[in-house]
Amino acid sequence: MRLALSTTDTDCEVSKVSTNAKILVVDDEEVVRRSYVRSLAGTHCMVDVASSGPDALLAMGQQPFDVVLLDLMMPGMNGMTVLKTIKQKWPESEVVIITGYPAVETAKEAVALGAFDYLAKPAGPDDIINAANGAMLHKRWLLRQDQVPQRA
């Protein structure tokens, strides 16, 4: 089941450089989803939530998100599978893995698959805002680099 909670505005204070930033929070625990949404509420970004991997991919198919805050351990489809699919289908989306089971091996795998960052739970409001900010700044920088003409 997909729960859509959103806050929208034309400017996203969390990064100061992005407009209409879209963030998807994916976690099987409702309390965690609500906590992240509450953390991001003051940023004026559009925030959507999904409670499972398949719901996250469905949401991405309807409208790709700039940043995905993704739980690693979920029933059914785990976060690593979701990460692989997102980076294959929507490579311009930045993904931050947030897990209650941090391990060096999964951190390495996540980064190798294209995750922007890897955080351990519990992640506080500042951690969530900073991760979203960093991911948005990175995305903007990459998009700007793609637009700069190559010098001979």
Contacts in CASP RR format, 6 or more apart in sequence:
PFRMAT RR
TARGET T0000
AUTHOR 0000-0000-0000
METHOD contacts of the structure
MODEL  1
MRLALSTTDTDCEVSKVSTNAKILVVDDEEVVRRSYVRSLAGTHCMVDVA
SSGPDALLAMGQQPFDVVLLDLMMPGMNGMTVLKTIKQKWPESEVVIITG
YPAVETAKEAVALGAFDYLAKPAGPDDIINAANGAMLHKRWLLRQDQVPQ
RA
1 51 0 8 1.000
1 55 0 8 1.000
2 49 0 8 1.000
2 50 0 8 1.000
2 51 0 8 1.000
2 55 0 8 1.000
2 58 0 8 1.000
2 59 0 8 1.000
3 30 0 8 1.000
3 33 0 8 1.000
3 49 0 8 1.000
3 50 0 8 1.000
3 51 0 8 1.000
4 48 0 8 1.000
4 49 0 8 1.000
5 34 0 8 1.000
5 37 0 8 1.000
5 47 0 8 1.000
5 48 0 8 1.000
5 49 0 8 1.000
6 46 0 8 1.000
6 47 0 8 1.000
6 48 0 8 1.000
7 40 0 8 1.000
7 41 0 8 1.000
7 42 0 8 1.000
7 43 0 8 1.000
7 44 0 8 1.000
7 45 0 8 1.000
7 46 0 8 1.000
7 47 0 8 1.000
8 20 0 8 1.000
8 44 0 8 1.000
8 45 0 8 1.000
8 46 0 8 1.000
9 44 0 8 1.000
9 45 0 8 1.000
10 19 0 8 1.000
10 20 0 8 1.000
11 19 0 8 1.000
11 44 0 8 1.000
12 18 0 8 1.000
12 19 0 8 1.000
12 20 0 8 1.000
12 21 0 8 1.000
12 43 0 8 1.000
12 44 0 8 1.000
12 45 0 8 1.000
12 136 0 8 1.000
13 42 0 8 1.000
13 43 0 8 1.000
13 44 0 8 1.000
14 21 0 8 1.000
14 40 0 8 1.000
14 43 0 8 1.000
14 45 0 8 1.000
14 129 0 8 1.000
14 132 0 8 1.000
14 133 0 8 1.000
14 136 0 8 1.000
15 21 0 8 1.000
15 132 0 8 1.000
15 133 0 8 1.000
15 134 0 8 1.000
15 136 0 8 1.000
15 137 0 8 1.000
15 140 0 8 1.000
17 136 0 8 1.000
17 137 0 8 1.000
17 140 0 8 1.000
18 45 0 8 1.000
18 66 0 8 1.000
18 136 0 8 1.000
18 139 0 8 1.000
18 140 0 8 1.000
20 46 0 8 1.000
21 43 0 8 1.000
21 45 0 8 1.000
21 46 0 8 1.000
21 66 0 8 1.000
21 67 0 8 1.000
21 132 0 8 1.000
21 136 0 8 1.000
22 45 0 8 1.000
22 46 0 8 1.000
22 48 0 8 1.000
22 63 0 8 1.000
22 64 0 8 1.000
22 65 0 8 1.000
22 66 0 8 1.000
22 67 0 8 1.000
23 40 0 8 1.000
23 45 0 8 1.000
23 46 0 8 1.000
23 47 0 8 1.000
23 48 0 8 1.000
23 65 0 8 1.000
23 66 0 8 1.000
23 67 0 8 1.000
23 68 0 8 1.000
23 69 0 8 1.000
23 132 0 8 1.000
24 47 0 8 1.000
24 48 0 8 1.000
24 49 0 8 1.000
24 50 0 8 1.000
24 56 0 8 1.000
24 59 0 8 1.000
24 60 0 8 1.000
24 65 0 8 1.000
24 67 0 8 1.000
24 68 0 8 1.000
24 69 0 8 1.000
25 33 0 8 1.000
25 36 0 8 1.000
25 37 0 8 1.000
25 40 0 8 1.000
25 47 0 8 1.000
25 48 0 8 1.000
25 49 0 8 1.000
25 50 0 8 1.000
25 69 0 8 1.000
26 49 0 8 1.000
26 50 0 8 1.000
26 51 0 8 1.000
26 52 0 8 1.000
26 53 0 8 1.000
26 55 0 8 1.000
26 56 0 8 1.000
26 68 0 8 1.000
26 69 0 8 1.000
26 70 0 8 1.000
26 71 0 8 1.000
26 74 0 8 1.000
26 79 0 8 1.000
26 82 0 8 1.000
27 33 0 8 1.000
27 36 0 8 1.000
27 49 0 8 1.000
27 51 0 8 1.000
27 69 0 8 1.000
27 70 0 8 1.000
27 71 0 8 1.000
27 74 0 8 1.000
27 98 0 8 1.000
28 51 0 8 1.000
28 52 0 8 1.000
28 71 0 8 1.000
28 74 0 8 1.000
28 75 0 8 1.000
29 71 0 8 1.000
30 51 0 8 1.000
32 71 0 8 1.000
32 121 0 8 1.000
33 49 0 8 1.000
33 51 0 8 1.000
35 124 0 8 1.000
35 125 0 8 1.000
36 47 0 8 1.000
36 49 0 8 1.000
36 69 0 8 1.000
36 123 0 8 1.000
36 128 0 8 1.000
37 47 0 8 1.000
37 49 0 8 1.000
38 125 0 8 1.000
39 124 0 8 1.000
39 125 0 8 1.000
39 128 0 8 1.000
39 129 0 8 1.000
40 47 0 8 1.000
40 128 0 8 1.000
40 129 0 8 1.000
40 132 0 8 1.000
41 47 0 8 1.000
43 129 0 8 1.000
43 132 0 8 1.000
45 132 0 8 1.000
48 59 0 8 1.000
48 65 0 8 1.000
50 56 0 8 1.000
50 58 0 8 1.000
50 59 0 8 1.000
52 74 0 8 1.000
52 75 0 8 1.000
52 76 0 8 1.000
52 77 0 8 1.000
53 74 0 8 1.000
53 76 0 8 1.000
53 77 0 8 1.000
53 79 0 8 1.000
53 81 0 8 1.000
53 82 0 8 1.000
54 77 0 8 1.000
56 68 0 8 1.000
56 70 0 8 1.000
56 82 0 8 1.000
56 86 0 8 1.000
57 82 0 8 1.000
57 85 0 8 1.000
57 86 0 8 1.000
59 65 0 8 1.000
60 68 0 8 1.000
60 86 0 8 1.000
60 89 0 8 1.000
60 90 0 8 1.000
60 93 0 8 1.000
61 89 0 8 1.000
61 90 0 8 1.000
64 90 0 8 1.000
64 92 0 8 1.000
64 93 0 8 1.000
65 90 0 8 1.000
65 93 0 8 1.000
66 93 0 8 1.000
66 94 0 8 1.000
66 135 0 8 1.000
66 136 0 8 1.000
66 139 0 8 1.000
67 93 0 8 1.000
67 94 0 8 1.000
67 95 0 8 1.000
67 96 0 8 1.000
67 132 0 8 1.000
67 135 0 8 1.000
67 136 0 8 1.000
67 139 0 8 1.000
68 86 0 8 1.000
68 93 0 8 1.000
68 94 0 8 1.000
68 95 0 8 1.000
68 96 0 8 1.000
69 96 0 8 1.000
69 98 0 8 1.000
69 128 0 8 1.000
69 131 0 8 1.000
69 132 0 8 1.000
70 79 0 8 1.000
70 82 0 8 1.000
70 83 0 8 1.000
70 86 0 8 1.000
70 95 0 8 1.000
70 96 0 8 1.000
70 97 0 8 1.000
70 98 0 8 1.000
71 79 0 8 1.000
71 97 0 8 1.000
71 98 0 8 1.000
71 99 0 8 1.000
72 78 0 8 1.000
72 79 0 8 1.000
72 80 0 8 1.000
72 97 0 8 1.000
72 98 0 8 1.000
72 99 0 8 1.000
72 100 0 8 1.000
72 101 0 8 1.000
72 106 0 8 1.000
72 110 0 8 1.000
73 79 0 8 1.000
73 99 0 8 1.000
73 100 0 8 1.000
73 101 0 8 1.000
79 97 0 8 1.000
80 106 0 8 1.000
80 109 0 8 1.000
80 110 0 8 1.000
80 113 0 8 1.000
83 95 0 8 1.000
83 97 0 8 1.000
83 110 0 8 1.000
83 113 0 8 1.000
83 114 0 8 1.000
83 115 0 8 1.000
84 113 0 8 1.000
86 93 0 8 1.000
86 95 0 8 1.000
87 93 0 8 1.000
87 95 0 8 1.000
87 113 0 8 1.000
87 114 0 8 1.000
92 139 0 8 1.000
92 142 0 8 1.000
92 143 0 8 1.000
93 139 0 8 1.000
94 116 0 8 1.000
94 135 0 8 1.000
94 136 0 8 1.000
94 138 0 8 1.000
94 139 0 8 1.000
95 114 0 8 1.000
95 115 0 8 1.000
95 116 0 8 1.000
95 135 0 8 1.000
96 115 0 8 1.000
96 116 0 8 1.000
96 117 0 8 1.000
96 118 0 8 1.000
96 119 0 8 1.000
96 131 0 8 1.000
96 132 0 8 1.000
96 135 0 8 1.000
97 106 0 8 1.000
97 107 0 8 1.000
97 110 0 8 1.000
97 115 0 8 1.000
97 117 0 8 1.000
97 118 0 8 1.000
97 119 0 8 1.000
98 119 0 8 1.000
98 120 0 8 1.000
98 121 0 8 1.000
98 123 0 8 1.000
98 131 0 8 1.000
99 106 0 8 1.000
99 118 0 8 1.000
99 119 0 8 1.000
99 120 0 8 1.000
99 121 0 8 1.000
100 120 0 8 1.000
100 121 0 8 1.000
100 122 0 8 1.000
102 118 0 8 1.000
102 120 0 8 1.000
106 118 0 8 1.000
107 118 0 8 1.000
110 118 0 8 1.000
111 118 0 8 1.000
116 134 0 8 1.000
116 135 0 8 1.000
116 138 0 8 1.000
117 131 0 8 1.000
117 134 0 8 1.000
117 135 0 8 1.000
119 127 0 8 1.000
119 131 0 8 1.000
123 131 0 8 1.000
END
